[in-house]
Amino acid sequence: MILLVALLLAPGQVAPVPSQADLLENVADSTFRVYAPDNGLSGTCFLVERPPQGNKPANFVLVTAAHVLEGISAAEGRVALRAQLPNGELARREVPFPLRANNKPLFRRHKDLDVAAVAISLPTGLYVKPYTMAQILDDSPSARSTMRLGRELWISSFPAKVEANPAGQGVLRRATIASRPYFKATAPTTFMADTTAFGGDSGAPVVILEKGQPMVCGLAVGMIRQTEKTLSAFEERITHTPLGLSIVIQAPAIRQVVEMID
């Protein structure tokens, strides 16, 4: 017999609010490294769980930067997920996922912006914390009011293919909104975050902590740099200097791409 135990709050009792440390651990648990099995390309991704619709069961969608999936030339990609061992520790688990069939892409990308998604099947026994669609900001007035200049952001990613520990978790960095976001339902745009981007960061969810949960407000796709060309009688040199600014695609574009997946 299976016994189900429900914990009820007493009248007037308020549910405990998760601490910032708890929420940031959720952010780390929800971010994964995606990479090519053949050419060394690496990026960051996250999963979105969509609820059952009609006769369709719940399914998972992998979201990352479009150039990451397009850069994987093989028919399959790899994603480093995690499983929980009997002692409670997490262990890295590499999972393949299909990207192409009959030389046609299975993923979908935004028509204008560097965002893509693909359906993924997960084996049993994995420890994953996917985001829900409710945790991806839309372009409503309430969502816009949370995206203020200077707002604190959190980014978990895999810069230069770095995995933070043997479980394959990402590196957590803090930033702020460095340019005022402008949400448009028909044409989502980008904003800047004041953190340096590196190869491997592309596709990372950019998160704010709002109402006791992590909320995805954007997707990291690139960096801003200054380029200088120096000429002399014997040398021509081009120098790229990072400005410590990342390019972030606003969350409504993520929602649009996820909704394109059958």
C-alpha positions as CSV (number, residue, x, y, z in Angstrom):
1,M,0.0,0.0,0.0
2,I,1.2,3.5,-0.8
3,L,0.7,6.1,1.9
4,L,0.4,9.7,0.8
5,V,1.0,12.3,3.5
6,A,-0.2,15.9,2.9
7,L,1.4,18.8,4.9
8,L,-1.2,21.4,5.6
9,L,-0.6,24.9,6.8
10,A,-2.4,26.0,10.0
11,P,-4.9,28.9,9.7
12,G,-3.0,32.1,9.3
13,Q,0.3,30.3,8.8
14,V,2.4,31.6,5.8
15,A,4.3,29.2,3.6
16,P,8.1,29.6,4.1
17,V,9.8,31.8,1.5
18,P,12.8,30.1,-0.1
19,S,16.1,31.8,0.7
20,Q,18.2,33.4,-2.0
21,A,20.7,30.6,-1.6
22,D,18.0,28.0,-2.2
23,L,16.8,29.9,-5.3
24,L,20.3,30.2,-6.7
25,E,20.9,26.5,-6.2
26,N,17.7,26.0,-8.3
27,V,19.2,28.1,-11.0
28,A,22.4,26.0,-11.0
29,D,20.3,22.8,-11.1
30,S,18.3,24.1,-14.1
31,T,21.2,24.9,-16.4
32,F,23.1,22.4,-18.5
33,R,26.0,22.2,-20.9
34,V,25.1,21.3,-24.5
35,Y,27.8,20.4,-27.0
36,A,28.8,18.7,-30.2
37,P,30.1,15.1,-30.2
38,D,32.4,15.8,-33.2
39,N,33.7,19.4,-33.5
40,G,34.2,20.6,-29.9
41,L,31.5,23.3,-30.0
42,S,30.0,24.0,-26.6
43,G,27.2,26.1,-25.2
44,T,24.7,26.4,-22.4
45,C,21.1,25.3,-22.4
46,F,18.0,24.9,-20.1
47,L,14.9,22.8,-20.2
48,V,11.3,23.9,-20.3
49,E,8.5,21.5,-19.3
50,R,5.2,21.9,-21.0
51,P,2.1,20.5,-19.4
52,P,-0.1,17.9,-21.1
53,Q,-2.4,19.3,-23.9
54,G,-5.4,17.2,-25.0
55,N,-4.0,13.8,-25.8
56,K,-0.4,15.0,-25.8
57,P,1.6,14.1,-22.6
58,A,3.8,16.5,-20.9
59,N,7.1,17.0,-22.8
60,F,10.4,18.7,-22.4
61,V,12.0,21.4,-24.7
62,L,15.7,22.2,-24.7
63,V,16.4,25.9,-25.3
64,T,19.7,27.5,-26.3
65,A,21.2,30.0,-28.7
66,A,20.4,29.1,-32.4
67,H,24.0,29.3,-33.4
68,V,24.8,26.6,-30.9
69,L,22.4,24.0,-32.4
70,E,23.3,25.1,-36.0
71,G,27.0,24.7,-35.2
72,I,26.5,21.0,-34.3
73,S,27.0,19.3,-37.6
74,A,26.1,15.8,-36.4
75,A,22.6,14.3,-36.4
76,E,22.7,14.2,-32.6
77,G,23.9,16.6,-29.9
78,R,24.9,15.9,-26.4
79,V,23.7,17.5,-23.1
80,A,25.3,16.9,-19.7
81,L,22.4,16.3,-17.3
82,R,22.6,15.0,-13.8
83,A,21.4,12.0,-11.7
84,Q,21.0,11.8,-8.0
85,L,22.9,8.9,-6.4
86,P,21.6,6.9,-3.4
87,N,23.9,8.9,-1.1
88,G,22.3,12.2,-2.3
89,E,25.2,13.4,-4.4
90,L,24.8,14.4,-8.0
91,A,26.5,12.6,-10.9
92,R,27.0,13.8,-14.4
93,R,25.0,11.9,-17.1
94,E,25.6,12.5,-20.8
95,V,22.4,12.2,-22.8
96,P,22.2,12.3,-26.6
97,F,19.3,14.1,-28.3
98,P,18.3,14.2,-32.0
99,L,18.9,17.3,-34.0
100,R,18.4,16.2,-37.6
101,A,16.5,13.6,-39.5
102,N,16.8,13.0,-43.2
103,N,19.2,15.9,-43.3
104,K,16.5,18.3,-42.0
105,P,16.7,20.1,-38.7
106,L,14.4,19.0,-36.0
107,F,14.9,22.2,-34.0
108,R,13.1,25.5,-34.5
109,R,14.6,28.9,-34.4
110,H,13.3,32.4,-34.1
111,K,13.0,34.1,-37.4
112,D,15.0,37.2,-36.4
113,L,16.8,36.4,-33.2
114,D,19.5,33.9,-32.0
115,V,17.2,31.6,-30.1
116,A,16.3,27.9,-30.9
117,A,14.6,25.0,-29.2
118,V,14.2,21.3,-29.8
119,A,12.1,18.6,-28.2
120,I,14.0,16.2,-26.0
121,S,13.1,12.9,-24.3
122,L,14.6,12.3,-20.9
123,P,15.6,8.9,-19.5
124,T,14.3,8.0,-16.1
125,G,16.4,8.6,-13.0
126,L,17.6,12.1,-13.8
127,Y,17.7,15.0,-11.4
128,V,16.5,17.9,-13.5
129,K,14.6,21.0,-12.5
130,P,13.0,22.3,-15.8
131,Y,11.5,25.8,-15.9
132,T,7.8,26.1,-16.6
133,M,6.3,28.5,-19.2
134,A,5.0,30.5,-16.2
135,Q,8.7,31.1,-15.2
136,I,9.6,32.7,-18.6
137,L,8.6,36.4,-18.6
138,D,6.1,37.6,-21.2
139,D,5.6,41.1,-22.5
140,S,2.8,42.0,-20.0
141,P,2.9,45.2,-18.0
142,S,3.7,43.3,-14.9
143,A,6.6,41.6,-16.5
144,R,7.9,44.9,-17.9
145,S,7.7,46.4,-14.4
146,T,10.2,43.9,-13.1
147,M,12.8,44.6,-15.8
148,R,14.2,47.9,-14.5
149,L,17.6,49.4,-15.3
150,G,20.1,48.2,-12.6
151,R,18.0,45.1,-11.6
152,E,20.1,42.2,-10.3
153,L,20.5,39.3,-12.7
154,W,22.0,35.8,-12.3
155,I,23.6,33.7,-15.0
156,S,24.7,30.1,-14.7
157,S,26.8,28.9,-17.7
158,F,29.9,27.1,-18.9
159,P,32.4,29.7,-20.0
160,A,35.3,28.2,-22.0
161,K,33.6,24.8,-21.5
162,V,34.3,25.0,-17.8
163,E,32.1,22.7,-15.6
164,A,32.2,23.8,-12.0
165,N,32.3,20.3,-10.4
166,P,32.2,16.6,-11.3
167,A,28.4,16.8,-11.4
168,G,28.7,19.0,-14.5
169,Q,27.1,22.1,-13.0
170,G,27.7,25.6,-14.4
171,V,29.5,28.6,-13.0
172,L,27.1,31.2,-11.4
173,R,27.7,34.9,-12.0
174,R,25.9,38.0,-10.9
175,A,25.2,41.0,-13.2
176,T,22.8,43.9,-13.5
177,I,20.6,45.2,-16.4
178,A,22.9,47.7,-18.1
179,S,20.5,49.0,-20.7
180,R,16.8,49.6,-20.5
181,P,14.8,46.7,-22.0
182,Y,12.0,47.4,-24.4
183,F,9.4,44.7,-24.7
184,K,7.5,44.4,-27.9
185,A,5.0,41.6,-28.5
186,T,5.6,41.4,-32.2
187,A,9.4,42.1,-32.2
188,P,11.3,41.1,-29.0
189,T,14.6,42.8,-28.8
190,T,17.8,42.6,-26.7
191,F,19.3,44.3,-23.7
192,M,22.8,44.5,-22.2
193,A,24.0,42.9,-18.9
194,D,27.2,44.1,-17.3
195,T,29.1,40.9,-17.3
196,T,31.8,39.6,-19.7
197,A,30.7,36.9,-22.0
198,F,32.9,34.0,-23.1
199,G,32.7,31.2,-25.5
200,G,30.4,28.6,-24.0
201,D,28.1,31.1,-22.4
202,S,25.7,31.2,-25.4
203,G,22.3,29.9,-24.6
204,A,22.5,30.6,-20.9
205,P,19.2,31.6,-19.2
206,V,19.4,35.0,-17.6
207,V,17.4,34.9,-14.4
208,I,15.9,37.3,-11.9
209,L,14.6,36.3,-8.5
210,E,10.9,37.3,-8.3
211,K,8.1,36.3,-6.0
212,G,10.1,33.5,-4.4
213,Q,11.2,31.8,-7.6
214,P,13.7,32.1,-10.5
215,M,12.2,33.8,-13.5
216,V,13.9,33.6,-17.0
217,C,14.1,37.2,-18.3
218,G,16.4,36.5,-21.3
219,L,19.0,34.4,-23.1
220,A,22.7,35.2,-23.3
221,V,24.0,35.1,-26.9
222,G,27.1,37.3,-27.2
223,M,29.4,40.0,-26.1
224,I,30.2,43.6,-26.9
225,R,33.8,44.5,-27.6
226,Q,35.9,47.3,-29.0
227,T,37.9,46.6,-32.1
228,E,41.1,48.5,-32.9
229,K,43.3,48.2,-36.0
230,T,46.9,49.2,-35.7
231,L,49.1,49.8,-38.7
232,S,52.9,50.3,-38.9
233,A,55.6,49.8,-41.5
234,F,56.1,46.2,-40.5
235,E,52.9,45.1,-38.8
236,E,49.2,45.1,-39.1
237,R,47.4,44.2,-35.9
238,I,43.7,43.9,-34.9
239,T,42.9,44.0,-31.2
240,H,39.5,43.1,-29.7
241,T,38.9,44.4,-26.1
242,P,35.9,43.0,-24.2
243,L,33.8,45.8,-22.7
244,G,32.3,43.6,-19.9
245,L,28.9,43.7,-21.5
246,S,26.8,40.7,-22.6
247,I,24.0,40.7,-25.2
248,V,20.8,39.2,-23.9
249,I,17.7,38.4,-25.9
250,Q,14.5,39.3,-24.1
251,A,12.3,36.5,-22.8
252,P,9.3,36.9,-25.1
253,A,11.4,35.5,-27.9
254,I,12.1,32.4,-25.9
255,R,8.4,31.9,-25.3
256,Q,7.7,32.3,-29.1
257,V,10.3,29.6,-30.0
258,V,9.1,27.1,-27.3
259,E,5.6,27.4,-28.6
260,M,6.8,26.5,-32.1
261,I,7.7,23.0,-30.9
262,D,5.0,20.4,-31.7
